[in-house]
């Protein structure tokens, strides 16, 4: 895969975008943009967990339905889901039907619900690397795991969160702008 790809608008983007319109929109409007708020970060955590072992485009295409059936990822609401909700979600072909991931999302929601307002945001952003991190020149330079994502994973696991492994947390760090992995030459990288 090439590190850069020219879209139909002739803009150079990170090569993973390819020709998919949804990936292009996600790349241009969301990926690498700072995201704050417990609810927004809980949603990213849940969706990154559902993505584990699958392609991100699968999650993006199912995201509207995920939002519908998971009460907009409101931790207060999701934390109240019970066994009937798990079965309802397992029967919904519009989402990724993995019982362990569904149960983990509900359990994680309860943990977020029990945190102070802004605590999840503060905790997660505390692992963002400082300024001075070199922009990747090529896709091959983008890591899958970092010391920061490993530390975030460990801290979240210590609090009882599930499906928050170091690779999953690095993907979350990328998607929420904690790190900016737009490669050199990508229009989002500023040149």
Secondary structure, DSSP 8 states (H G I E B T S, - for coil): --SEEE-TT--EEEGGGTT-HHHHHHHHHTTTS----HHHHHHHHHHHHHHTTS-HHHHHHHHHHHHHHTGGG-HHHHTT--HHHHHHHHT-TTS---HHHHHHHHHHHHHHHTS-TTHHHHHHHTTS--TT----SSGGGS-S--HHHHHHHHHHHHTT--S--HHHHHHHHHHTTSS----TT-GGGT-
